[in-house]
Amino acid sequence: MTPPSSFRSSDVSPAALERPLVPRFLLAGFADATGQLIAERRDRTRRRLVLVDAAVAELGRYALGAGRPDAPALARLLAEVEARGAEAVQRITAGAFPPRESDRASLALVLAAQLLLGRYHRAEAGRVATLVGQLIVSTIEEAEEDEEEAEVAEEASEEAEVDEPESQGMEGTAAPKAPETRKPEAVGGAGAPDVLLPGRPPVGRSLASMPALARQLAARTWQVVRFPAPVLLTSDTPVVLWAPSAAAKLYQVGLGSAHEVRVPLDARHGLIVARHAPAGEIVRDLGERQARALNRTVAEGAAEWMYYHPASDPLEGVELPSPESA
């Protein structure tokens, strides 16, 4: 059955199937009364004043897969989620906390999308995949060397003890078997990917895990941190994962290994989504020391750009490692 023309993705303009990589409301709270904010490069080599809309445009957009018949409906759903997320943030920063369930659900979906599509999170996942691949290759090579040494030792033993029966302990001992190599599967299975991220060529991604990820976020303990002045910054990766450095593992990337998800909501408010928070869901009034710690976490997670209120200097006293060592 042919779907009605109103539901055909081919009848929808390409712009209607695109969404900003970073929703506007996650940057707007850092602008001054003129709608401008400071954009500073992650490496601290450039700083400039920019309009919020220009910053959103520069960060780019992702496209819903035009080949999918449900692309228009998915685009409308994502736009609605962003709109409700923006309203939720307005209510939370105005004092409505803990949030009502609908606000919690909408904002959790926005955060889940950012964790799946954010530039830094994608780069980290790729980096860890590469390192894990190198570890697997190294393990296979070591296993092959051990196997060769065992064969040499076995041959030497047989030559030295020709009249002795074979050792029963060696029977049935199989050489370490290398894991089968598999070609990467197409994103989204056999069909077209849910979204295409900017790149040459564009990178396909699936949103299949987004509802489950949002449920995990919504189930954690939420806290708001509040500051008396506009001291916070955000970045092109506004949703960051945090764990104590002693708890971090090379192969752990994702919500499951994070103690907290940290999200600057505006220049004075941040959202902490914690795995364990004995104090419960409260608003915490904090000072400069805690602001520097939060700013450092967010700045370290930036892929390229950081953003903050023109009247503030949130990077004062904050030393950032180079992106290579971060």
N, C-alpha and C positions, 0 to 999 in steps of 0.2 A: 504494500500500500504506500502510495506516495504521500509524504507529509504535506500539510497545507503550506502554501508559499510563504506564509508569515513565519514558519519555523525552519525554512531552508537556510543553511548557513551561507549558501551562495548568493542569497538575496540580501544579506546583511553587509553593510559597509565594513571594510577592514578596521576602521577606527572603533567601531562598535564592539569588535572582538578583541580589543586591547585594554589592558589595565596597567597602571603605574607599578613599577617594581617596588617603590616605597609609597604607601598611601599618603596623600597630602596632609592629613590630620596629624601624622607622626612627625611632621616638620613644622607645621603652622604654629605650634605652641612655643617655638623658639624665636619667632620673629618679633620685631618691634611694632609700634603703632602704624608704621608705613608699610608693613608687610615684607620687610627685609630682614635677613639674617646674615651672619658671617659664615662663609664657607671656607674651610681651611683644609689643605691637603694633609693626608695622614703622615707624610714625611716632613711636615712643617715648612715646606719650601714656598708655599703660596697661600695667600689669604685675600679674600675679596668679599664685598658686599653684594648680595644677590637676592632677588625676589623669590618668595616661596615657590610660586608657580614655575619660575625658571629653574630652580633647583630640582623640582620634581621632574621636569622635562629632561634635564641633563642626565638624571639617573637612569632614564630609559623606561621602556614599557615591555611587558611580555604579551604575547598574543595567544588567544585560544586557538586550538587546532582547527583550521578552517575546514578540514576534511571530515570533521565529526558532525553528525546531524544534530547533536545536543549542544554544540558550541554556543549558539545564541542564548540558550537557556542558562548555561553555565556562566556566561559573561554577565547576564543580568543578576544571577545569584551572587556572584563575587562582588559586583557593584553594590548590591543591597547589604551584603555583609560589611563592606567597608563603611557605608553610610551609617549603619547601626553601630559599628565600632567607634566611629567618630562621636556619635551621640553619647555612647557609653563613657568615653574618656571625658567629655564635657561634664557629665554628671559626677563622675568619680573625682575629678579635680575640683569640683564645686563643693565637695563634701559628702556626697552620697556613697558612703562606704561602711560596711561591705556592700558590694554592688548587688543589684537585684539579679535574679537568675538569667533573665533575657540579656542583660548587659554583659554578664559573665560569659554566656555562651557566644555572643557575637564577637566580643573581644578575643576570646580564646581561639576562634576560627581565624581571625586576622593574624594573631601571633603564630598559629600553626602554619599559615601560608608563608609568613616571613621566614620561618625556620626551614621550610622546604625550598623556597626560591631565593633566599638571600645570597648575595654574592660571596660573602665571607664563609658562610656555612657550606656552600657548594665547593669553594676552594679547599676548605679544611677536609671535607669528605674525600675529595680527590687526592689530596696530599696523603691522607692516612691510607687510602686504598693503595697508593703507590708504595708506601712504606711496608704495608702488610704483604704486598706482592713481592717486594724485595726480600722480606723475611721468609716467605714461603720458598722462594728460589734458593736462598741461602741454606734453609733446612734440608731441601732436597739434595743439594750438592754435598752437604755434610753426610747425609744418609748414604749417598752413593760412595763416598770415600770410605765410610765405615764398612760398607758391604765389600768393597775391593780388598780392604785390609783383612776382613774375615775370611775371604776366599783364599788369600795368600797364606794365612795362618793354617787354614784347613789343609791345603795342599802340602805344606811343610810337615804337618802332623802325620798325614797319610804316608809320606815318604819315609819318615823316621820310624813309624810303627806299622810296617806292612802286614805283620801277622796278627795284629790286634783287630778285633771287630770294630765296626763303625760306632762312634759314640752315639748312644740313644738320645743324648741331649741335643744333638745337632739335627736329628730327624724332625721334619715338620717345621723347622725354623725358616720362615720366609723372609726374604730381603724386604726392607722397608719399601713400600709401594708409593710412588709419587701420586698425588691427587690428580684426577683426570682434569684436563684443561677444557674449559667450556667457552665458547664464544659468547660475548656479552649479548643478552637478549635486548631486543628493541624496547625502548621505553614505552610503558603502557601496554605491553604484550603485543599481540599480533596487530592490533588496531593502531590508529594514529595517536600520538601523545596528547595529553590533556592541554598542555601549554608549550609554547616555544619561547625560549629565552633568547635575548639578543646575542648575536655572535656570528662568526663566519666559519662554517655555516651555523644557522640557529640551532640551539640545543633543546631537545625535547625533554620534557619532564612530566611525570605523572602526579596527580593530586589524589590518588586513591587512598593514601594514608592520612590525608588531611583531617577527616572526621575523627579518626581514632586518636590522632595527635592532639586535637582540640579537646577531646574528652579527658585525656591525661592532664592537660594544662588546667582545665576547669576543676579537676578533682584535687589539685594541690592547694596549699594554703596561700592566699593572696594577702599582701600587705602593701600599703602606700607609704612611701617615704616623702616627707614634705620639708622644704627649706624656706627660710625667711626672705631670700633674695633669689633672682634668676641666675643660679650658679651652675646649672646642669648643661650638658651638651648631648647631642645625639649624632648619628652618623648615617652613612649609606647602608649600614646594617644595624637598624635600631633595636632589634631584638637579639640579645646576647645571652650566651650560656656561661654560667660561672660555677667553678668548683675550687676548693682549696688546692693550692699547687701540689701539696703532698698527696692529694687524692687523685690527681690527674694521671691518666694512663695514655700512652701513645696511641693505642688503638681505640680509645673511647671518644667517639664524637656523636653527640646527639642528646636528646632530652633525658634518656635513661641514665646517663652518667653525670648529668648536671645536678648540683645541689640547688641551684637557683636559676631562674630565668629573670633577667634584669631588663627593664624597658623604660627609658625616659619618656614620660608622657608630655611634659612641657618643661620649661626652664626651671620650674620650682617643684615639680612632682615626678616621682618615679614609681613604677610598679615592680614589686618583687613577687615572683611566683615560686614559692619555696617547697622543697620536698618535705622539710621538717621545720616547723616554726612553733615552738611551745607557747609563745605569747598569743597565738591565734591571729585572726584577721583584724588588724588594727591599723591606725594611722600613726606613724612614728615621726616625730619632729626631730630633725637631725641638724648637724652643724657642718662647718667647713671640712673637717677631717673626713667625715663620711662622704661628703660631696666629692672630694678628691678621689676617694676609693672607687666610687661609682663611675666617675668620669674616666678614670684610668681603664676600668673594665670595658666601657663603651668605646673608648678611643682605640684600645688594642684590638677590638673586634671590627674596626672600620676596614673596609676594603681599599678605599681611596680618599673619601671625603668625610670631614666632620663638620657639624653645624652647631651654632650657638647664638645667643642673643647678643646684639651689637654692644650693649652696655656692660657685658660681662667678660671675664677672662678665665673661663673654666679650666684652662690648661696650665694656669700658674702653679708652679710647684709640682707638676705632673711630668715625670720622665717616662717616655715611651721607648720600649725596645724597638729595634729595627724590624720591619715586617718579616724579614727572613728568620729572625730569632724569636718572634712573638709566638 
